[in-house]
């Protein structure tokens, strides 16, 4: 790419920010335009449902970089702007304001939006999501004045919010339509452990039921459930997942399927367009097919990968996926994929609140879920990046030195 080239990045979240920053790091000297529909400079989302919501940190701790960084790196910020169309023939994007910006390469980092709850009363005052900084700012004062909170959906966001609310002394009821909280991303073993933990912290966890109606006049006063109960609530948190923002990609004729479909180099069906982060559907050996991941790791690593591709140094995206969630005094860290395993072994004692679950498929390690065991997590990420050559018996044996084993495996791979 030459100095006269323009890269437009649609989406100023973690993925979009990383793509812009990485382009400068790998020597791209052209124009970079970073477009975000929120009025804020790029910020870190994970603290929104934890330390920021709890009032433990302020805004200055959220910014991925200070505003001066963008001036110094010659990254043009278009904040509070929404891209409504992509013209692939003319190679420009169109803003809602009517402005058009031409591109040589386009990076779609549009993220995802919260999935609305399709029940009567969902529009009432006091029924809120938690996805953006504006959402968190709306929730903080509400939580401070709440007495009874209902959390709809027991995913990461819902459970993190529930833990903060309980710590603040608010009554919490968690409603989950499945039998396994966080079941989309964690194993049944880990799901059961966290369900028990939230019950021990004083939350009521209702499984196998869902909200059918939200009650109230102008403001929420309660919810009705599918099993016929009425639960009081002066605040309802909606946490039933997200929808990838793919509408403008689909309208432009790009291939979409639960995200913008990309190849191993994160290139969309148009060779001048890439997609990364929460809105990208990409091939992965960790799921034996394709997937769309919502994680900081994925956003960062894909931003780095796409920057390399744009400057003519393409490398297939093949990073080990990892995630984390902090709930009260428990830190869950996940490496790889534990869903669909045929054997799970414990390393450590769950009663000590420090243990890991190692997952195997046909004798091969596929994922590790660690609770308050950061060393296991770090080792797992290193092992999963290569052929781990770890047996279930070794994983369960606390006397077996995982770190030394991993170092040996990596040395063999390098030889």
N, C-alpha and C positions, 0 to 999 in steps of 0.2 A: 504494500500500500504506500502511496506517495504522500508528500506533504500536502497536496491539494485534495486528498480524499477526505470524505466526511463519513463518520460513523454516528448513526443516530441510535440511541438506546432508549427504548420505551419501557419505563418502569424504573423508579429510583429507590427500590428496596435494596436488600442485601446483594442480590444477584446483579442488578443493574449497576449499583455502585462499584462492585468488585470488577465488573467488566471494564468500566471506565478507568478505574485506578490501575488495573493490570495492563491496559493498553499503553499507558504511559510507561509503566515499568518495563515492558518488553520493547520499547523504542518507537512506538507509533507516534508520528509527529504531525498527523493531520488534525482535522477538526473533530471534536467529540461533543455531541449534544446529548445531555442526559435529561429525559423528560419524566416528570413525576406529577401525578394528579393530586397529591397532597401538598399543602403550602410549606411544609417543613423540609429542611435539608435531610438527606438520608439518615435514618436512625436504626437502632438495634431493637428488633421486635420482642425477643424472648423476655426481657425484663418487664414488659408491659403487664403480664399476668402474675408477676411475682414481686420483685423488689420495688418497681415503680408504682404498682398498684397499692402496695403496702405503705408507700410514702417513705421508703428507706433510701431512695436515691432521687435526684432531681433530673430535670431535662438535660443538664450539661453532661450527665453520664450516659445519655442515650445516643448522642451524635456519633456516627461512625467516624467522622472527621470534622474538625471545625470548618466554618465557612471559608476561611482563608485558604484551606487546602485546594478548593475547587478553582480559585483564582490562580494560585501558584501553578497548578497542573493544567491550566487552560481547558478546564472542563466547563462547558456552558450549561448552566442549570436552567431548565424551563420548569419551574415549580407551579403547582396549581393549574397545570395545563393537562387536558385530556386529549389523547389521540383518538380520533373517531374513524379514521380510514387510512388504509395503505394503498397507494397507487403503484403497483408493481411495474407497470409499463413505463411510467414517468419517473419512477424511483423517488417518490416523495411521500411523506406522511402529512395528514391534514389534522389540525387541531380543531377543537370545538369552537375556538374563537375565529376560525376561518383562515388562520395563517397556515402556510405550507413550508415544510423544511425538506430539502432534497437530501438523499443519502446515496452513498456508494455501497455501504454495508449497513444492514439493519439488524439490531439485536432486540428480540422481544423478551423482555424480563417483566412481564405484566403482572406476575404474581397470581393471587387468588383472592376471592372475597368470601365473607362468611355466608354459609348456607342459611337462608331464612327459614323460620319455623312456619309451615303452612297450616296454621290453625286459627280459628276465630280468636280475636283479642290480642294477636301478636303485635298489633300496632299501638297498644296502650302504653302510656307513660310508665316508665319503670321496667320495660322489657328491652334488654340491651344485649348487643354482641360485644365481643372483645377481640378485635383484630388490628385496629389502628391506634395511633396515639390519641386521636380524637375520641375513640371509644373509651380508652383508659381514662382520659381526662373527664369524661362524662360519668364513668363508674365510680371514681374515687370519692366524690362527695356523697353519692348515693349509698355507697357501702358504709360510709361513716355514720349515716343516719338510719341504716336498715336494722330491722329486728329479725325478720324471717326471710331467708333467701332460698329460692329454688334454682338449682343448676340443671338445665336440660342438656343432657349429653355428657358422658363420662370419658371424654378424650383428654389429651394433655391439658388444653386450655381450661376445660371445665373443672378438672381436678386441681389444677394449680390455683385457680380462682377460689375453689372451695377451701383449700388449705389456708389461703390468706384470710378468707372470711371467718373461718373458725378461730384463727389466731386473734382476730379482732373481736371475738366474743359473740359473733352473729350466729343465730340458728341456721343450719344448712341442711337442706334435703337435696340429694343428688338423684336424678331420674335418668335411667339408662334403659333403652329398649331391648338391648341384648343381655346376655347373662355374664358378659365379660367386659368390664371397664378397660378402656384403651385397647380393646381387642383387635383393632385394625392394625396395630403396630407392635403389640407385645404378645407373648405367649400366655396361655391360660394360667401357668404357674405364677408368673409375675402379676397378672391381673388379679388373681385371688389374694396375693399378698397385699397389694395396694388397696383392694376393697376392704380387707380386714383393718388396715392401718387407718383409713378414713373413718371407719366405724369406731375404732378406738379413740380417735380424736374428737368424737362427738357428733359427727355427721350421720344422718340417716341415708342409707344407700338403698334405693329401690330399683331392683333389676327386673327385666322382662316386662316393663310397662312403659308407657309413653304419655306425653301430654296431649290431650285432645281439645282442650279449650283453656284460654287464659281469661280469668274473671276480673271484673272491675268496671267502673264507670269511665272516668278519664284516666285514672291511674290503676295499676294492677293491685288486686287484693288477694289473689289466689290462683290456683290452677286446678283443673279437673284432669284426672288420669284415666287411662283406658280400662283400668280395673275398677272404676266407679268411685274413686275417692276424691275428696276436695281437700287441698292442702293450702294453708295460708301462706301468703307471700307479699311483701312490699317491694321486692326486687327479684327479677327473673333474669338469669344469665343464659343466653342461647349459645350453646357450644356443640352443634351437631355436624361439624365439619365445614369444608369450604368447597367452592366451585372455582375451577381455573378460569382466568380471564382470557378467553380465546375467541371472543366474538369478532373482533376486527380481523383476526387471522383467518377465520372461516370465511368472512365476507370477501376477503382478498383472494380466496381460492386456494389457500394453503391447506394441506392435509391436517386434519385435527381428529383426535380420538382421545377423550379425557386428557386434553392438553394438545399443544402443537407438536405434531409428530416430527422427530428429528432423527438423524443417523448417529453413528458412533462419534462423529466430530461435532455434533449438536447443530448440524445444518438442516434447515427445513426443506420442504419440497421445492423451494426456490433457492438456488445456490448463493444468492446475495443476502439471504435472510437466515438468522440463527435464532434459536429459542433456548432459554436457560431458566433455571429456578423452578418455582412452583407451577409455572404454566407449561413446562416442557415434558413431553412423553418420550423417553429415550430407552434404548436397549441396555440391559444390565444382566451380567452373569449371575448376580446375586438373587435374582428372582426368576431365572430361566425364561426370560422373555423381555417384556417392556414394562416400564413403570413410570410413575410421576411421584417425585419425593418432595415433601415440604420440610426442609431442614436448612439450618444455617450452613452446615458442611456442604451440602449439595449446591446451594446457591454460590458459595465462595469458590468451590472447586470448578464449577461450571463456568463461572465468570473468568477464572484464570485460563481455562481451556479454550474458551471462545476468543479471548484476546490473542492467544498464540496462533489460532487458526487464521485470524484476520491479518496478521503480519506474515503469513506464509510459513508458519511452523506448526502445522496441524499435528495433534496427538490424539488418538482415540480416548474418549472419556471412559475410565474404568476404575474409579475411586471406590474404596470401601465405604459404604454408607454408615454414618453414625449419627446418633441423636442423644438428646438428654432431656430430662424433666426434673425440676426441683419441686418437691411437695413437702412442706414443713421441714422436718429434719432428715428427709430421705432424698437422696440424689440417685435417680435412675439414669444409667448410661447404657446405650445399646450400640453394638457394633455388628454389622452384617445383617442377617435376616433369620430370626428364629421361628418364623411362621412356616408351618408345613414340615416340621421335623418328624423323625420317627423315633428319636431318643433324646431325652433331656437328663442331664446330670447336675447335681448341686455341688458347688464348691463353697464351703462355709456353711454356717448355721443361720437360717432365717430368724431364729429367736434372738440372735445377737444383732439383728438389723444390719448385718454386713455379710453379703453373700453374692454369688453369681450363679447363673444358670447357663450351662454350655449346651448348645443344640447341635445335633448330628443328623445327617441324612445319609443312609447307607454307609455309615462309618466315617463320613467326612464332616468336619466342623463347618457349620454354616452361619452361626451367629452366637453372640454372647450378650446376655442381659445382666448388668451389674448394679447392685444396690449398695451404695456406700463402700465400694471397692474400686477406687480409681485405677489402681495398678493393674487389676485384671482387665479393665477396659482398654488401657493403653496397650497392653500385651496382645489383647484380642485383635485390635486394629492392625497391629503389625503382622500377626499371624495370618489374618484373613487376606492380606495383600498378596500373599504367596501361598504355596501349598503348605498348610500348617503342619501336617504329619503329626497330629495330636490324637490320641485315642481317648475314648470316654473314660477309661480307667485312670489315665494320667490326669485328665481334667478334674476328676473327683478327688484325687489324692492331694491333700494339703501339703504333704511333704515333698511333692514333685515341684521342682523349680521351673515355673512357667517362663520366667524371664530368661533364664539361662538356655532353656530349650529353644525359645524363639530366636535368641542370638545365634545359636548353632545352626538353625534352619536358614536364617538369612545369610550366614556366611557360606553355607553350601550353595545357596541360590546364586550368590555372587561369584563363586569359584568357576 
